[in-house]
Every structure is written in C-alpha cells, then in structure tokens.
C-alpha cells in the first residue's frame, strides 16, 4: 500500500511540475522521448538479438548469476547417481555399455536397471530377442551375473517405439542416468540411418552416457579421469555441469572446459566466462582446465 501511495504522489508531483514549466522548456521532452526511442531502436536492430554468451555475462556482471548446481531452489542442485538404466537389444554391441555402467554403479553404490524394448513391427523377423520369454531370460542372465559381482541389478521390459519407451521408462523408474551404446542389433536400422541412441538423447531430459563401440578396446572402457565439457554460455549447455561435477568428485576427474569461438572477438569474453565456471568448480575441490579454441564446434570437440 505504501509503495502505491508513493507512486501516486510522485506521478502527481511530476504532472504539476511539467505543467508549470511547460512553456519554459518542458515541452521539449515531448520531442526528445520519441527521438531517443527511434535512435535506440535503430541501434538495437543493427546489433541484433543478444547471443546466449552476452546475456550470460550480463547476468554474471550484475551479480545475479550462479551456476546450476549453486542454485538452491533448482532440482539439479540435488543431482546424484543412484539408479543407472542400461537399454539392451540382445546384441554384443549394445552390451558394450555394461562395463561402464558396472564401473559407475560400483563407484557410486548405485543400482543397475537392465531394460529392453520390443518393437511390435520387428517381431517375427528372425532377429535375436524377438520373443518376450527369450528377452526376459537374456536380461535375467545378465542381471544375475551382475549380482554375483556384488551389484544390485533388476530388469524391465516394454513394448512400443524404442526411443520413446526408453525415455518414458527412465522417467517412470526415476533413473538418474541412461548408459547405452550408439550401435545395436539391427542391420536394417543402421542401413536406414536410424540411430536409437541419438533419438533417445533428443527426446529425454535425463542425462545419457553414450558409448561408441569400435574395434579398439579403449573405446569401450573408461576410468573417467578426464571429462570434456563443452559450453557456449547458454543455460542449456550448462545442464551438463551437475552430472560432470558428480562424476568428477567420485572419480577424481579433471574437468576440461571447452568453448569454441565464432569469431576472434569472442575469445576474451569466452575466456572470462570459462574462468568464472572454473572458479566455481575449483571451489569444491575439482581440478579444472580451460580451453578457448577451434573454429567449428563439432570438429573441435572431437579433436580436443
């Protein structure tokens, strides 16, 4: 009530003063205000929409910005790894995700949920795992092997669109992370370019740890000693920071923060931005390196 009254009194006083001084020069405000509006509008059009980095640094400089895991009112501040979901299709390629999931579960003390989705359109095509009973026996065998190694493991089966069901099951089962291989059983899927892992990453909000199996054994195993985190200054890109923080603290990882500039003029701002993120991570005992380099995001990420 007090604020409203103060606003009314201030407005009334302004009107009275403007009326008394109108012919003494106050009338010029009626020209200046539209003129300034036109000038600033032109400059805004020339500058264009602020980039995510510009907005990010603006919030940082005015003291309102905190990294996602420092915002007490947001759920990512409580991010942890307790349930690890591993989608399987019965193929050896898909099983390449198991060693990483096992290492993760053993380190954090989490539970592994082995799951499989039966696509109704693929049933009866002669591919392994088409039978529900065969799929259940297959998952039970793997789960029992994990239990014999001292881990907690369970199985789940669903039917429907594979990427959608994987994402839906992850949410319903309260999974903290999905660990899966980039390639699976179906030769037809590979020929048609249907990558299940890519579809899952695009459709789910859960963190997805993707394993790309190759003939080189190092591509199928990791000790999480070095984590590469690519940032562009946007809030969306920073969603990777809470999982990266958890992994780094459990495994003693070095976090490499990478930013790829679109132009040479962006380098100083990106360096300042990464330095601010690095300082927050170092404050909780994480070793951090920063790099601002490259000229193409995807190419630079894979080369670094």
C-alpha positions in Angstrom: 0.0 0.0 0.0 2.8 2.4 0.9 4.5 1.8 -2.5 1.3 2.5 -4.4 0.7 5.7 -2.5 4.3 6.9 -3.1 4.0 6.2 -6.8 0.7 8.2 -7.0 2.2 11.1 -5.1 5.4 11.1 -7.3 3.3 10.9 -10.5 1.1 13.8 -9.3 4.1 16.0 -8.5 5.7 15.2 -11.9 2.5 16.3 -13.7 2.3 19.5 -11.7 5.9 20.5 -12.3 5.6 19.6 -16.0 2.5 21.8 -16.4 4.1 24.7 -14.6 7.3 24.5 -16.6 5.7 23.5 -19.9 6.4 26.8 -21.7 9.8 27.2 -20.1 11.3 24.2 -21.9 9.5 21.2 -20.5 7.7 20.8 -23.9 11.0 19.6 -25.4 10.6 16.3 -23.6 7.7 15.5 -25.9 10.3 15.6 -28.8 13.2 14.0 -27.0 11.4 10.9 -25.9 10.2 9.8 -29.4 13.5 10.8 -30.9 15.5 8.7 -28.4 13.1 5.8 -28.9 13.8 5.8 -32.6 17.6 6.1 -32.2 17.8 3.2 -29.7 15.5 1.1 -31.8 17.8 1.5 -34.8 20.9 0.6 -32.8 19.1 -2.5 -31.4 18.2 -3.6 -34.9 21.8 -3.2 -36.0 23.2 -5.0 -33.0 20.7 -7.9 -33.4 19.5 -10.3 -30.7 22.0 -10.8 -27.9 23.8 -14.1 -28.1 23.5 -16.6 -25.2 27.0 -15.7 -24.0 26.2 -11.9 -24.0 23.1 -12.5 -21.8 25.0 -14.9 -19.6 27.9 -12.4 -19.0 25.4 -9.7 -18.4 23.8 -11.7 -15.6 27.2 -12.6 -14.2 28.4 -9.0 -14.1 25.4 -7.7 -12.2 25.8 -10.4 -9.6 22.6 -12.3 -10.3 24.2 -15.4 -11.9 25.0 -18.6 -10.2 26.0 -21.9 -11.8 23.2 -24.5 -11.9 24.5 -26.6 -9.0 24.7 -23.5 -6.8 21.1 -22.5 -7.3 19.5 -23.8 -4.1 15.9 -23.6 -5.4 16.6 -25.8 -8.5 16.4 -29.6 -8.6 19.8 -30.0 -10.3 21.4 -28.9 -7.0 20.5 -32.3 -5.6 21.7 -34.3 -8.6 23.0 -37.7 -7.7 23.5 -41.1 -9.3 21.6 -43.9 -7.6 19.7 -45.7 -10.5 21.6 -46.5 -13.7 19.5 -47.6 -16.7 21.0 -49.7 -19.5 18.9 -50.3 -22.6 19.8 -53.6 -24.3 18.6 -55.4 -27.5 20.4 -58.7 -27.2 23.4 -57.7 -29.3 27.0 -57.8 -28.3 27.4 -54.1 -29.5 24.7 -53.0 -27.1 26.4 -54.9 -24.2 29.4 -52.7 -24.6 27.6 -50.3 -22.3 27.7 -52.8 -19.4 31.3 -52.4 -18.3 30.9 -48.6 -18.0 27.6 -49.0 -16.2 29.1 -51.5 -13.8 32.1 -49.2 -13.0 29.7 -46.4 -12.4 27.4 -48.5 -10.1 30.3 -49.9 -8.2 31.9 -46.5 -7.6 28.7 -44.6 -6.6 26.9 -47.6 -5.0 24.1 -47.4 -7.5 21.6 -49.9 -8.9 21.6 -51.1 -12.5 18.3 -51.5 -14.3 18.7 -53.6 -17.4 15.8 -52.9 -19.8 14.7 -53.9 -23.3 12.0 -52.6 -25.6 10.3 -54.9 -28.1 9.3 -53.1 -31.3 6.0 -54.7 -32.4 7.0 -54.1 -36.1 10.2 -56.2 -35.6 8.5 -59.2 -34.1 8.8 -62.4 -36.1 11.6 -61.1 -38.3 14.1 -63.8 -37.1 16.3 -61.3 -35.2 17.5 -62.4 -31.7 15.4 -61.2 -28.8 12.1 -61.1 -30.7 10.5 -63.5 -28.2 9.4 -61.9 -24.9 10.4 -65.1 -23.0 13.8 -65.1 -24.7 14.3 -61.4 -23.9 13.4 -62.0 -20.2 15.8 -64.9 -19.9 18.5 -62.9 -21.5 18.1 -59.9 -19.2 17.8 -62.2 -16.1 21.1 -63.9 -17.0 22.9 -60.6 -17.3 21.3 -59.3 -14.1 22.4 -62.5 -12.2 25.9 -62.1 -13.4 26.0 -58.5 -12.1 24.6 -59.7 -8.7 27.3 -62.3 -8.5 29.8 -59.5 -8.8 28.3 -57.8 -5.8 26.0 -55.3 -7.6 22.3 -54.6 -7.3 20.5 -55.2 -10.6 17.0 -55.6 -11.9 15.3 -56.0 -15.3 12.4 -54.3 -17.1 10.7 -54.9 -20.4 8.5 -52.7 -22.5 6.9 -52.7 -25.9 6.4 -49.9 -28.4 8.5 -47.2 -30.1 12.1 -47.9 -28.8 13.4 -44.4 -28.2 10.1 -43.2 -26.7 9.8 -46.2 -24.4 13.4 -45.9 -23.2 12.9 -42.3 -22.3 9.5 -43.0 -20.7 10.8 -45.9 -18.6 13.7 -43.7 -17.5 11.4 -41.1 -16.1 8.9 -43.6 -14.6 11.7 -45.6 -12.9 13.4 -42.5 -11.6 16.6 -43.3 -13.4 19.4 -40.8 -12.8 21.4 -41.7 -15.9 21.0 -43.8 -19.1 24.1 -45.7 -20.2 23.8 -47.1 -23.8 25.8 -47.9 -26.9 25.5 -46.0 -30.1 25.0 -49.1 -32.2 22.8 -52.1 -31.6 21.5 -55.2 -33.3 19.5 -54.3 -36.4 21.4 -54.1 -39.7 18.3 -52.6 -41.2 18.3 -49.7 -38.7 22.0 -49.0 -39.5 21.3 -49.0 -43.2 18.4 -46.6 -42.8 20.3 -44.4 -40.5 18.1 -45.0 -37.5 20.3 -44.4 -34.5 18.4 -45.2 -31.3 20.9 -43.5 -29.1 20.7 -40.2 -31.0 16.9 -40.3 -30.7 17.0 -41.0 -27.0 19.3 -38.1 -26.4 17.0 -35.8 -28.3 13.8 -37.0 -26.6 14.7 -37.4 -23.0 15.6 -34.9 -20.3 17.7 -37.4 -18.4 21.5 -37.5 -18.7 22.6 -40.0 -21.4 26.1 -41.5 -21.3 26.7 -42.8 -24.8 29.3 -45.5 -25.5 30.6 -45.7 -29.1 31.9 -49.3 -29.5 34.7 -49.8 -32.0 37.4 -52.5 -32.6 39.7 -50.6 -30.2 39.1 -51.7 -26.6 39.8 -48.2 -25.2 36.5 -47.0 -26.9 34.6 -49.4 -24.7 36.2 -48.7 -21.3 36.8 -45.5 -19.3 38.1 -44.5 -15.9 36.5 -41.1 -16.2 40.0 -39.5 -15.5 39.3 -36.6 -17.8 35.9 -35.1 -18.7 35.4 -32.7 -21.6 32.6 -30.2 -21.0 31.7 -28.0 -24.0 30.0 -24.7 -23.1 28.7 -21.8 -25.2 27.4 -19.6 -22.4 23.8 -20.8 -22.6 21.8 -22.2 -19.8 21.0 -25.3 -21.9 24.7 -26.1 -22.4 25.3 -25.8 -18.6 22.8 -28.6 -17.9 25.8 -30.9 -18.3 27.6 -29.3 -15.3 25.8 -31.1 -12.5 26.5 -34.7 -13.9 30.0 -33.7 -14.7 30.5 -32.4 -11.2 29.2 -35.6 -9.7 31.5 -37.8 -11.9 34.5 -35.6 -11.2 34.1 -35.8 -7.5 33.6 -39.6 -7.4 36.4 -40.4 -9.9 38.8 -37.6 -9.1 38.4 -36.5 -12.7 40.0 -33.4 -14.4 37.3 -31.3 -16.0 38.3 -29.7 -19.3 36.0 -26.7 -20.0 35.9 -26.0 -23.8 34.4 -23.1 -25.6 34.6 -22.7 -29.4 34.5 -19.0 -30.5 32.5 -18.0 -33.6 34.8 -15.0 -34.1 38.2 -13.9 -32.8 36.5 -11.0 -30.9 34.6 -13.5 -28.7 37.8 -15.1 -27.3 38.3 -12.7 -24.3 34.7 -12.9 -23.2 34.7 -16.7 -23.5 37.9 -16.9 -21.5 36.4 -14.8 -18.8 33.2 -16.9 -18.8 35.1 -20.2 -18.6 37.3 -18.7 -15.8 34.1 -18.0 -13.8 32.8 -21.6 -14.3 36.2 -23.0 -13.4 36.4 -20.9 -10.2 33.1 -22.4 -9.0 34.2 -25.9 -9.7 37.6 -25.4 -8.1 35.9 -24.1 -5.0 34.5 -27.6 -4.4 37.8 -29.3 -5.0 37.6 -30.2 -8.7 40.7 -29.9 -10.9 39.8 -27.8 -14.0 41.4 -26.9 -17.3 40.0 -24.3 -19.7 40.4 -24.0 -23.4 39.1 -21.5 -25.9 40.0 -22.8 -29.3 38.8 -24.1 -32.7 36.5 -22.8 -35.4 33.8 -25.4 -35.7 32.0 -26.8 -32.6 31.6 -30.5 -33.6 35.0 -30.7 -35.2 36.8 -29.0 -32.3 35.1 -31.1 -29.7 36.1 -34.4 -31.3 39.7 -33.2 -32.0 40.2 -31.9 -28.4 
